[in-house]
């Protein structure tokens, strides 16, 4: 662990503070961004440009390997672009203090982790917990009833590694991860396949109140299931590392020669009333 902690951070170290705004008026834009993973000769993202409008609900769809998650990793500065720049309010994100920059994002990746700590500590990622806020976000993701049935409520340990705890399902862990992102209350919320482990009913419950959950935040939602993206204002279609289509569900579906139409019907064939 100590050796890992001592690994040098090779990312560009900025110094600018991120302006603290109560109105969450933060604008992000990708400018002709291309990216290759270390050791690879192939671009995972090529000449990518997009502007994330404040308060927008953007869904990102595409086949595996199309560049969706790569775009999110660049946005969150887990990597830096091979070419091009990303700006926050017109300033290259590399110029900002790293800790301050990442503080404006709440992210749920596909490979999130739960810890063998109390439920409340898993939500807050801290031993200091705002109980009222924790209760609010747990209710928003539909886990209030389950929490009430735990032996110690929010103080119940997850798993049985350190104390007598409770085992949780993959779907329940996914809801806790979503509650964790909401608890942080950052102006940007990024959800990478946030409902993959949920059953159809639980998934519908999350989607039906998605706007209530996200509120006025700028939300980016990645999914393989196109039917779950219809609630978003805008849909961006990725293919082989490029942004090839963008628009509303109805607009994209009207183009019968487009990739979105192809993907939609490939999935909708299993639901007769959805196929076009």
C-alpha positions as CSV (number, residue, x, y, z in Angstrom):
1,X,0.0,0.0,0.0
2,X,2.8,2.4,0.9
3,X,4.6,1.7,-2.4
4,X,1.3,2.3,-4.3
5,X,0.8,5.6,-2.4
6,X,4.3,6.7,-3.3
7,X,3.8,6.3,-7.1
8,X,4.5,9.6,-8.7
9,X,1.5,11.4,-10.2
10,X,2.4,12.2,-13.7
11,X,-0.7,14.2,-14.5
12,X,-0.3,17.9,-15.1
13,X,-0.5,19.7,-11.8
14,X,-2.7,22.8,-12.1
15,X,-3.0,25.5,-9.4
16,X,-6.2,27.4,-10.3
17,X,-9.0,27.2,-7.9
18,X,-12.4,26.2,-9.2
19,X,-14.9,29.0,-8.7
20,X,-17.5,28.0,-6.1
21,X,-20.9,28.7,-7.6
22,X,-24.2,28.2,-5.9
23,X,-26.0,28.3,-9.3
24,X,-23.9,25.3,-10.6
25,X,-23.1,27.2,-13.8
26,X,-20.3,25.0,-14.9
27,X,-19.8,24.5,-18.7
28,X,-17.6,21.6,-19.9
29,X,-16.5,21.3,-23.5
30,X,-14.3,18.8,-25.4
31,X,-12.3,20.4,-28.3
32,X,-11.1,17.9,-30.9
33,X,-10.0,15.4,-28.3
34,X,-8.2,12.2,-29.3
35,X,-6.9,9.6,-26.9
36,X,-4.8,6.4,-27.0
37,X,-4.4,4.2,-24.0
38,X,-0.8,3.7,-22.8
39,X,0.9,1.1,-25.0
40,X,-1.8,1.1,-27.6
41,X,-1.4,2.2,-31.3
42,X,-5.1,2.6,-31.8
43,X,-7.2,5.6,-30.8
44,X,-10.0,4.9,-28.4
45,X,-11.4,8.4,-29.1
46,X,-10.8,10.4,-32.2
47,X,-11.4,14.1,-32.9
48,X,-14.1,14.2,-30.3
49,X,-15.9,17.5,-29.7
50,X,-19.0,18.1,-27.5
51,X,-20.4,20.7,-25.3
52,X,-22.2,19.8,-22.1
53,X,-24.9,22.3,-21.5
54,X,-25.6,23.3,-17.9
55,X,-28.5,21.3,-16.4
56,X,-28.6,19.0,-19.4
57,X,-29.5,15.3,-19.2
58,X,-27.2,13.6,-21.7
59,X,-27.4,9.9,-22.5
60,X,-24.4,8.3,-24.2
61,X,-25.0,5.1,-26.1
62,X,-23.0,2.8,-28.4
63,X,-21.5,-0.6,-28.7
64,X,-18.8,-2.0,-26.5
65,X,-15.5,-0.3,-27.3
66,X,-17.1,2.7,-28.9
67,X,-15.4,5.2,-26.5
68,X,-18.1,5.9,-24.0
69,X,-16.3,5.2,-20.8
70,X,-13.0,6.6,-22.2
71,X,-14.8,9.9,-22.6
72,X,-15.8,9.8,-18.9
73,X,-12.3,8.9,-17.8
74,X,-10.9,11.9,-19.6
75,X,-13.6,14.2,-18.2
76,X,-12.7,13.1,-14.7
77,X,-9.0,13.4,-15.4
78,X,-8.1,9.8,-14.8
79,X,-6.3,10.2,-18.1
80,X,-5.2,13.2,-20.1
81,X,-6.0,13.7,-23.8
82,X,-3.4,12.6,-26.3
83,X,-4.5,15.5,-28.5
84,X,-6.9,18.4,-28.0
85,X,-8.2,20.0,-24.8
86,X,-11.1,19.9,-22.4
87,X,-12.3,23.1,-20.9
88,X,-14.3,24.1,-17.8
89,X,-15.8,27.5,-18.2
90,X,-13.4,28.2,-21.1
91,X,-10.2,27.2,-19.2
92,X,-8.1,24.1,-19.9
93,X,-9.0,21.6,-17.1
94,X,-5.3,20.8,-16.6
95,X,-4.8,24.3,-15.2
96,X,-7.2,23.7,-12.3
97,X,-6.1,22.2,-9.0
98,X,-6.8,18.5,-9.4
99,X,-8.6,18.0,-6.0
100,X,-10.8,21.0,-6.6
101,X,-11.6,20.0,-10.2
102,X,-12.7,16.4,-9.3
103,X,-14.8,17.8,-6.5
104,X,-17.5,19.0,-9.0
105,X,-18.2,15.4,-10.1
106,X,-20.2,12.6,-8.6
107,X,-19.4,9.4,-10.5
108,X,-20.8,5.9,-10.4
109,X,-18.5,3.7,-12.6
110,X,-19.4,0.1,-13.6
111,X,-16.8,-1.3,-11.2
112,X,-17.7,0.6,-8.0
113,X,-16.9,-1.0,-4.7
114,X,-18.7,-1.3,-1.4
115,X,-16.7,-1.6,1.8
116,X,-17.2,-3.7,4.9
117,X,-18.1,-0.6,6.9
118,X,-21.5,0.7,8.1
119,X,-24.1,1.5,5.5
120,X,-24.0,5.2,6.4
121,X,-20.2,5.3,6.0
122,X,-20.5,3.6,2.6
123,X,-22.9,6.4,1.5
124,X,-20.9,9.3,3.0
125,X,-17.4,7.7,2.3
126,X,-16.6,9.1,5.7
127,X,-17.1,8.3,9.4
128,X,-18.8,11.7,9.7
129,X,-22.3,11.3,8.3
130,X,-25.1,13.8,7.7
131,X,-27.9,11.4,8.7
132,X,-30.7,13.5,7.3
133,X,-29.0,13.7,3.9
134,X,-28.2,10.0,4.0
135,X,-31.8,9.1,4.7
136,X,-33.0,11.4,1.9
137,X,-30.7,9.8,-0.8
138,X,-31.5,6.3,0.4
139,X,-35.2,7.1,-0.1
140,X,-34.6,8.6,-3.5
141,X,-33.0,5.3,-4.8
142,X,-35.7,3.1,-3.2
143,X,-33.8,1.5,-0.3
144,X,-35.6,3.0,2.7
145,X,-37.6,-0.1,3.4
146,X,-34.6,-2.4,3.1
147,X,-32.6,-0.1,5.4
148,X,-35.4,-0.1,8.1
149,X,-35.3,-3.9,8.2
150,X,-31.5,-4.0,8.8
151,X,-30.7,-4.8,12.5
152,X,-29.0,-1.5,13.1
153,X,-30.5,0.6,10.4
154,X,-27.9,3.0,8.9
155,X,-25.3,1.7,11.5
156,X,-25.5,-1.9,10.1
157,X,-22.3,-3.2,8.7
158,X,-22.2,-4.4,5.2
159,X,-20.8,-8.0,4.9
160,X,-19.3,-9.9,7.7
161,X,-15.6,-9.2,7.4
162,X,-15.1,-7.1,10.6
163,X,-18.4,-7.2,12.4
164,X,-21.7,-9.0,12.3
165,X,-23.2,-7.5,9.1
166,X,-25.7,-8.0,6.4
167,X,-25.2,-9.4,2.9
168,X,-26.5,-7.3,0.1
169,X,-27.4,-8.2,-3.5
170,X,-25.7,-6.7,-6.6
171,X,-28.8,-4.6,-7.2
172,X,-28.8,-3.3,-3.6
173,X,-25.1,-2.4,-3.9
174,X,-25.8,-0.5,-7.1
175,X,-28.5,1.5,-5.4
176,X,-26.1,2.3,-2.5
177,X,-23.5,3.4,-5.1
178,X,-26.1,5.7,-6.7
179,X,-27.0,7.1,-3.2
180,X,-23.3,7.7,-2.6
181,X,-23.1,9.9,-5.7
182,X,-26.2,11.8,-4.8
183,X,-24.9,12.3,-1.2
184,X,-21.8,14.1,-2.6
185,X,-24.2,16.7,-4.2
186,X,-21.8,17.7,-6.9
187,X,-23.0,19.9,-9.9
188,X,-22.1,17.1,-12.3
189,X,-23.4,13.5,-11.9
190,X,-22.0,10.8,-14.1
191,X,-23.6,7.4,-14.2
192,X,-21.9,4.6,-16.1
193,X,-24.4,1.7,-16.5
194,X,-25.9,2.6,-13.1
195,X,-28.8,0.0,-13.3
196,X,-27.1,-2.9,-14.9
197,X,-27.6,-5.2,-11.9
198,X,-31.2,-4.1,-11.2
199,X,-34.3,-6.1,-12.1
200,X,-36.7,-4.4,-14.6
201,X,-39.1,-3.1,-11.9
202,X,-36.3,-1.5,-9.8
203,X,-34.8,-0.1,-13.0
204,X,-38.1,1.4,-14.0
205,X,-38.5,3.0,-10.6
206,X,-35.1,4.7,-10.9
207,X,-35.8,6.0,-14.4
208,X,-39.3,7.2,-13.7
209,X,-38.0,9.6,-11.1
210,X,-34.6,10.3,-12.6
211,X,-35.3,14.0,-13.1
212,X,-36.3,14.3,-9.5
213,X,-33.2,12.4,-8.4
214,X,-30.8,14.5,-10.5
215,X,-32.6,17.8,-10.0
216,X,-30.9,20.8,-11.7
217,X,-27.5,19.0,-12.0
218,X,-25.8,18.3,-15.3
219,X,-26.2,14.6,-15.8
220,X,-24.3,12.2,-18.1
221,X,-25.7,8.7,-18.4
222,X,-24.1,5.8,-20.2
223,X,-26.1,2.7,-21.0
224,X,-26.2,-0.2,-23.4
225,X,-30.0,-0.3,-23.0
226,X,-31.4,2.3,-25.3
227,X,-34.9,2.1,-23.9
228,X,-33.6,3.5,-20.6
229,X,-32.3,6.6,-22.3
230,X,-35.5,8.1,-23.5
231,X,-35.9,10.3,-20.5
232,X,-32.8,12.3,-21.4
233,X,-32.9,15.7,-23.1
234,X,-30.2,14.6,-25.5
235,X,-28.6,11.4,-26.8
236,X,-25.1,11.1,-28.2
237,X,-24.3,8.0,-30.3
238,X,-20.7,6.7,-30.2
239,X,-19.2,4.3,-32.8
240,X,-15.6,3.2,-33.1
241,X,-14.3,6.1,-31.0
242,X,-16.3,8.8,-32.7
243,X,-19.4,10.8,-32.1
244,X,-21.6,10.0,-35.1
245,X,-25.1,11.2,-34.1
246,X,-26.7,13.4,-31.5
247,X,-30.3,14.4,-30.9
248,X,-33.5,13.4,-29.1
249,X,-34.8,9.9,-29.2
250,X,-37.5,10.7,-31.8
251,X,-35.1,12.7,-34.0
252,X,-32.5,9.9,-34.0
253,X,-35.1,7.2,-34.6
254,X,-36.4,9.1,-37.6
255,X,-33.1,8.5,-39.4
256,X,-33.6,4.9,-40.7
257,X,-30.0,4.9,-42.0
258,X,-28.5,5.9,-38.7
259,X,-26.6,3.9,-36.1
260,X,-29.2,4.7,-33.4
261,X,-32.0,3.3,-35.5
262,X,-30.0,0.1,-36.0
263,X,-29.2,-0.3,-32.3
264,X,-32.7,0.5,-31.2
265,X,-34.3,-2.1,-33.5
266,X,-31.6,-4.7,-32.6
267,X,-32.8,-4.5,-29.0
268,X,-36.5,-3.7,-29.7
269,X,-37.1,-6.9,-31.6
270,X,-37.5,-8.6,-28.2
271,X,-40.3,-6.2,-27.4
272,X,-42.8,-6.2,-30.2
273,X,-44.5,-3.0,-29.3
274,X,-41.2,-1.1,-29.3
275,X,-39.8,-2.2,-32.7
276,X,-40.1,0.3,-35.6
